[in-house]
Amino acid sequence: MGYRLAIAALAFAISALGQTVVIHPKIIADVLTNPGMGIQTFQRFNGDSLNAGERWSEEGPTGPLSAAATPPDFPPSTISYCRWFWETLEPEKGKVRWDIIDNALDQARRHGQTLAIRLMPYDQKHPLPEWYRHSGAKRSNREGDAIWEQDFSDPLYLKNWGDLVRAAGARYDGNPILDTVDISSVGYWGEGWSDYMPAFQVQKKLIDIWFAAFPTTQLLMNFDEPDALRYGTLHGAGWRFDCLGDLRSKWSEMLDFYPQQIVRAGIGDVWRHSPVSMETCGVPAHWKSQGWDVNYILNEALRWHISSLNVKSSAIPPAWKSSFDEFQKHMGYRFELRRIEYPSAVRSDSSMHVGMWWVNSGVAPVYRPYILALDLHSSSTDKVVEIPADPRKWLPGDSLVEENIAVPEVPPGEYRLRVALLDSRTHQSAIKLGIAGRTGDGWYDLGPIAIREGSSAK
């Protein structure tokens, strides 16, 4: 008799509180601008003028920039990528111009971006600091050669370059505006290659400086020596390469180096836990002038699970805009809530079962922590419920979230159920989803839900 009474009570509760609501949100095809991914601005920020023609500057900003008179025709960007030479940052030993990086961080914040950086030793036009070259440091090439080439196995280089890196880490590691930091060690632009490469054990010491200095901020390993690349990524760095698009006829990075290097270094699965960032070989206008196949290039980048791309703040050829738009719809992560089910009515002191089917239709996960949350929303009330799910685990493809969640105490009435991915620091909606229904505060409206008085109500 007790069993029959229990069944009857359950049937009455279902009748009283309603049936399960099943909603399939509408999928949209918009280009989404989201944190930690997309096309970057380079040596400048959202709204700044673009580089003219096929030229760009390797010198990062040393002060505020002037916004373009008219907004440039360039994708909105969540990441500004800037890099500076050692001689600019430390013109005198121990007197580092932190104001340069401080200003860039502030400008990125003001323009709704985070900042990715690289500190560079030197290149053909920007020598090592004069004070360092006259410190007794060893050079690898001959006196009189145009460029003073460093002996990278010299303990003075390890110490002085290491001092700069350690000081930068002490000042900036974990800064919420700092998106990524390139591991910069050897050779021109610190890209890890040189005619005077040191032994791997020396390379390893130069790489380890960065991991010790930046234990929190995501590091990126430049794509050159396979042993160094393998070592850096095994210790948590993502990777980047800087000649996406090279399709020269006799030998090319895209056909004769990059695919093979990914296999040789064993980094094909790094994207599962650390980001992949790329930089164009020249600029897109150069690809077009050479007759290179833009769709082949961009599809290869997607195949390698790209999250961000530096096109050197150069204009995208108008004829290729649709190709770049389609590319941006797939690079990085793209979260689509395909189905949600929940009860149409619940008591405020009870629990309810929620089932969600999510699809990541991008090529990579999100790498920073975000909070999956539901909101009971009315004209007078908002009550947020955090769901114990980790969106960083939503690799490309399908993910399920099935939870029994506590219904918060709210006044009885009719509500709208909303969903969002929240910034773990600010608890504000932070990620645009690939579905319709986005409201002014960044939440996504799903459907109605009724809240009844709890059983303990008097």
C-alpha positions in Angstrom: 0.0 0.0 0.0 2.9 2.3 0.8 4.4 1.8 -2.6 1.1 2.7 -4.3 0.9 5.9 -2.2 4.4 6.9 -3.1 3.6 6.4 -6.8 0.5 8.5 -6.4 2.3 11.2 -4.6 5.0 11.3 -7.3 2.3 11.5 -10.0 0.5 14.3 -8.1 3.9 16.2 -7.8 4.6 15.9 -11.5 1.0 17.1 -12.3 1.3 20.0 -9.8 4.8 21.2 -10.8 4.7 20.6 -14.5 6.4 18.5 -17.1 9.9 18.6 -18.5 10.7 21.5 -20.9 12.9 20.7 -23.9 14.4 23.6 -25.8 16.7 23.5 -28.9 18.2 27.0 -29.2 18.6 28.5 -32.6 22.1 28.2 -34.0 23.6 31.3 -35.5 26.3 31.8 -38.1 27.8 35.1 -36.9 31.5 35.7 -36.4 32.0 35.7 -32.6 34.6 37.9 -30.9 35.6 36.0 -27.8 38.4 36.1 -25.2 41.7 34.4 -25.9 41.1 33.7 -29.6 40.7 35.3 -33.0 42.6 37.7 -35.2 45.1 39.9 -33.2 46.0 43.5 -33.5 49.8 43.9 -33.8 51.9 46.7 -32.1 48.6 48.5 -31.7 45.0 48.2 -30.4 41.4 48.1 -31.6 40.6 51.2 -33.7 44.2 52.1 -34.4 45.3 52.7 -38.0 46.4 49.7 -40.1 49.8 49.2 -41.7 49.9 50.4 -45.3 50.5 48.0 -48.1 52.7 45.0 -47.3 54.9 46.7 -44.6 54.8 46.5 -40.8 57.0 47.4 -37.9 58.8 45.1 -35.5 59.0 47.9 -32.9 56.3 47.8 -30.3 54.6 51.0 -29.0 56.6 53.0 -26.5 53.7 55.4 -25.6 50.0 56.0 -26.4 49.0 55.7 -30.0 46.5 57.9 -31.9 43.3 56.3 -33.0 42.5 56.2 -36.7 40.5 59.1 -38.0 37.9 56.6 -39.3 37.5 53.1 -37.9 39.7 50.7 -39.9 38.1 47.8 -41.8 39.6 45.2 -39.5 38.0 42.4 -37.4 37.3 43.4 -33.8 40.0 41.8 -31.7 40.3 40.5 -28.1 44.1 40.3 -28.2 46.7 42.9 -28.8 50.1 41.3 -29.6 53.2 43.5 -29.0 56.9 42.9 -28.9 59.9 45.0 -28.0 63.7 44.8 -28.3 66.0 44.5 -25.3 67.8 47.8 -26.2 64.5 49.6 -26.0 63.4 48.0 -22.8 66.7 48.2 -20.9 68.8 51.0 -22.5 71.0 51.1 -19.3 71.8 48.1 -17.2 69.2 47.6 -14.5 67.1 50.6 -15.7 64.2 48.9 -17.3 61.5 51.0 -19.0 58.5 49.2 -17.4 56.4 52.1 -18.4 56.4 50.8 -22.0 54.8 47.5 -21.0 52.6 49.1 -18.3 51.2 51.5 -21.0 50.5 48.6 -23.4 48.6 46.7 -20.7 46.6 49.8 -19.9 45.9 50.5 -23.6 44.8 46.9 -24.1 42.4 47.1 -21.2 41.0 50.4 -22.4 40.4 48.9 -25.9 38.7 45.8 -24.5 41.6 43.5 -25.2 44.2 41.4 -23.4 47.9 41.7 -24.2 50.2 39.1 -25.6 53.9 40.0 -25.5 57.4 39.0 -26.5 60.7 40.4 -25.3 63.3 40.2 -28.1 67.1 40.1 -27.8 67.9 41.7 -31.2 67.5 41.6 -35.0 69.3 42.9 -38.0 68.3 46.5 -37.3 68.1 46.5 -33.5 71.4 45.4 -31.9 71.9 44.0 -28.4 72.1 46.8 -25.8 75.4 48.8 -26.0 76.0 48.3 -22.3 75.8 44.6 -22.8 78.0 44.4 -25.8 80.7 46.3 -23.8 80.3 44.2 -20.7 82.8 41.5 -21.6 80.1 39.4 -23.3 81.3 37.0 -25.9 80.3 37.2 -29.6 80.1 34.3 -32.0 81.0 36.0 -35.3 84.0 38.2 -36.3 84.8 41.7 -35.5 83.7 44.0 -38.3 80.6 41.9 -39.2 77.5 44.0 -39.6 75.6 42.4 -36.7 77.2 41.6 -33.3 76.1 38.0 -32.9 75.8 36.7 -29.4 77.5 33.6 -28.1 74.4 32.2 -26.5 76.4 29.7 -24.3 78.1 32.7 -22.6 77.1 32.8 -18.9 76.8 36.6 -19.1 74.0 36.2 -21.6 72.2 33.7 -19.4 72.6 36.0 -16.4 71.7 39.4 -18.0 68.9 38.2 -20.3 67.7 36.1 -17.4 67.7 39.1 -15.1 65.3 40.9 -17.5 63.0 37.9 -17.8 62.9 37.3 -14.1 62.1 41.0 -13.4 59.3 40.9 -16.0 57.9 37.8 -14.4 58.0 39.3 -10.9 56.1 42.4 -12.2 53.6 40.9 -14.6 53.0 37.1 -14.0 49.4 36.5 -13.4 48.2 39.9 -14.5 44.6 39.3 -15.7 45.3 41.6 -18.8 48.3 39.6 -19.8 47.1 36.9 -22.3 50.3 35.1 -23.2 54.1 35.5 -23.1 56.4 34.1 -25.8 59.4 32.1 -24.7 62.2 34.2 -26.3 65.7 32.8 -26.0 68.1 32.6 -29.0 68.7 34.5 -32.2 67.0 37.2 -34.2 63.7 38.2 -32.5 64.4 35.5 -29.9 62.7 32.9 -32.2 65.0 30.1 -31.2 67.2 29.7 -34.3 70.6 31.0 -35.1 73.7 30.3 -37.2 75.4 29.9 -33.8 73.0 27.7 -31.9 74.2 26.6 -28.5 73.9 23.0 -27.2 70.5 21.9 -26.2 71.5 22.0 -22.5 72.1 25.7 -22.9 68.8 26.1 -24.7 67.1 24.3 -21.9 68.5 26.7 -19.3 67.3 29.7 -21.3 63.8 28.1 -21.6 63.6 27.2 -17.9 64.1 30.9 -17.0 60.7 31.6 -18.5 58.9 28.8 -16.7 60.4 30.0 -13.4 59.5 33.6 -14.1 56.0 33.0 -15.4 54.4 30.1 -13.5 50.9 31.4 -13.9 50.7 33.3 -17.3 50.4 31.0 -20.4 53.7 30.7 -22.2 54.1 30.0 -26.0 57.1 28.2 -27.5 58.4 29.4 -30.8 58.5 26.9 -33.6 62.1 26.2 -34.5 64.5 23.7 -33.0 62.5 20.5 -32.5 64.2 19.4 -29.2 63.5 22.8 -27.7 60.0 22.9 -29.0 59.3 19.5 -27.6 60.8 20.4 -24.2 58.8 23.6 -23.9 55.5 22.2 -24.8 56.0 19.1 -22.6 56.3 21.6 -19.7 53.0 23.4 -20.4 53.8 25.9 -23.1 51.6 26.3 -26.2 53.3 26.9 -29.5 53.4 29.5 -32.3 54.9 29.8 -35.7 55.5 33.0 -37.7 55.2 32.2 -41.4 51.7 30.9 -41.9 50.9 31.1 -45.6 54.3 30.6 -47.2 53.7 28.6 -50.4 56.8 29.5 -52.4 57.3 27.1 -55.4 60.7 25.6 -54.7 60.6 25.2 -50.9 57.9 26.5 -48.5 57.2 26.5 -44.8 53.6 25.3 -45.4 54.6 22.3 -47.6 58.2 21.4 -46.6 58.6 22.3 -43.0 55.6 23.0 -40.7 53.7 19.7 -41.2 56.9 17.6 -40.8 58.0 19.6 -37.7 54.8 19.1 -35.9 55.3 15.3 -36.2 59.0 15.4 -35.5 58.5 17.4 -32.3 55.5 15.3 -31.2 53.3 18.4 -30.6 50.2 17.3 -32.5 48.1 17.1 -29.4 49.4 20.1 -27.5 46.3 22.1 -28.5 44.2 19.9 -26.2 45.6 21.7 -23.1 47.7 24.7 -24.4 46.9 27.2 -27.2 48.3 27.4 -30.7 49.0 30.8 -32.1 50.3 31.8 -35.6 51.6 34.8 -37.5 51.3 35.4 -41.2 54.3 35.1 -43.6 54.3 38.7 -44.7 50.7 39.9 -44.8 47.6 38.6 -46.5 48.0 41.2 -49.3 51.4 39.5 -50.0 49.7 36.1 -50.3 47.3 37.5 -52.8 50.1 39.2 -54.9 51.9 35.8 -55.0 48.7 34.0 -56.1 48.8 31.7 -53.0 45.6 29.8 -52.2 44.0 31.5 -49.2 41.6 28.7 -48.5 44.3 26.1 -48.4 46.3 28.2 -46.0 43.5 28.9 -43.6 42.2 25.3 -43.7 45.7 24.1 -42.7 45.7 26.6 -39.8 42.4 25.1 -38.6 43.8 21.6 -39.1 46.6 22.5 -36.7 44.0 23.8 -34.1 44.8 27.5 -34.2 43.3 29.8 -31.6 44.8 33.1 -32.6 46.4 34.7 -35.6 48.6 37.8 -36.1 48.1 39.3 -39.5 50.3 42.3 -38.5 47.5 44.8 -38.4 47.4 44.7 -42.2 44.2 45.0 -44.3 42.6 41.8 -45.4 42.0 41.9 -49.2 38.3 42.6 -49.9 38.0 39.6 -52.2 39.1 37.4 -49.3 36.9 38.8 -46.6 34.4 36.0 -46.8 37.2 33.4 -46.5 38.5 35.1 -43.4 35.0 35.4 -41.9 34.5 31.7 -42.4 37.9 31.0 -40.9 37.0 33.1 -37.8 33.9 31.1 -37.3 35.9 27.9 -36.7 39.3 29.0 -35.2 39.5 28.7 -31.4 36.4 27.6 -29.6 32.7 28.1 -30.5 30.2 26.9 -28.0 26.7 26.1 -29.1 24.0 24.9 -26.6 22.1 22.5 -28.8 19.6 21.2 -26.3 18.5 21.9 -22.7 15.8 20.2 -20.6 14.5 21.2 -17.2 11.2 21.1 -15.3 8.6 23.6 -16.2 7.9 24.3 -12.5 9.8 23.7 -9.3 9.6 24.6 -5.6 12.1 27.1 -4.3 13.5 24.8 -1.6 13.9 21.7 -3.8 16.3 20.6 -6.5 15.8 20.2 -10.2 17.5 18.1 -12.9 19.0 20.0 -15.8 20.4 18.3 -18.9 22.4 20.2 -21.5 24.0 19.1 -24.8 26.8 21.4 -25.8 28.7 21.4 -29.1 32.1 23.0 -29.6 32.1 23.6 -33.3 35.5 25.3 -33.2 38.9 23.6 -33.5 40.2 24.1 -29.9 39.0 24.4 -26.4 39.0 27.4 -24.2 42.1 27.6 -22.0 41.1 29.9 -19.2 38.6 28.9 -16.5 35.0 30.0 -17.0 31.9 29.3 -15.0 28.8 27.7 -16.5 25.8 29.4 -14.9 22.0 29.5 -15.1 19.9 32.5 -14.0 16.4 32.7 -12.8 15.4 36.1 -14.2 12.3 38.3 -13.7 11.7 42.0 -13.8 12.6 42.2 -10.1 14.9 39.2 -9.5 18.1 37.6 -10.8 19.3 34.5 -9.0 22.4 32.9 -10.5 23.2 29.2 -10.0 26.7 28.0 -10.9 26.9 24.5 -12.5 29.8 22.2 -11.6 31.2 21.9 -15.1 34.6 22.8 -16.6 34.3 24.3 -20.1 38.0 23.8 -20.6 37.2 20.2 -21.1 34.8 20.8 -23.9 37.0 19.8 -26.8 35.7 20.1 -30.4 32.6 17.9 -30.6 29.9 17.0 -28.1 29.7 17.5 -24.3 27.0 16.7 -21.9 26.2 18.5 -18.6 23.6 16.6 -16.5 23.2 17.9 -12.9 20.7 18.0 -10.1 21.0 21.6 -8.9 19.6 23.3 -5.8 16.8 25.7 -6.6 17.6 29.0 -4.9 15.1 30.9 -2.7 13.3 33.4 -4.8 9.7 34.8 -4.6 7.2 32.5 -6.2 6.3 33.6 -9.8 7.1 33.2 -13.4 10.7 33.5 -14.5 12.9 33.1 -17.6 15.7 30.6 -17.4 19.0 32.1 -18.9 22.4 30.7 -19.4 25.9 32.2 -19.6 29.6 31.5 -19.3 31.0 33.8 -16.6 34.4 35.3 -16.1 35.8 33.5 -13.0 37.1 36.8 -11.6 34.3 39.2 -12.3 31.4 36.8 -12.5 30.1 38.7 -15.5 29.0 37.0 -18.7 32.2 36.7 -20.8 31.7 34.5 -23.8 29.5 34.9 -26.8 27.7 31.7 -27.7 26.8 30.4 -31.2 23.1 30.6 -30.4 20.3 33.3 -30.6 18.8 34.9 -27.6 21.7 37.1 -26.3 20.4 39.8 -24.0 21.9 43.2 -23.3 23.8 41.9 -20.3 25.3 39.0 -22.2 23.1 36.3 -20.9 21.1 34.0 -23.2 17.3 33.7 -22.7 16.2 30.1 -23.0 12.6 29.7 -21.9 10.0 30.0 -19.1 10.2 28.4 -15.7 7.7 28.7 -12.8 8.8 28.9 -9.2 6.3 27.7 -6.6 6.3 28.2 -2.8 8.5 25.7 -1.0 7.0 23.0 1.1 8.3 24.7 4.2 6.5 28.0 3.5 4.0 29.0 6.2 
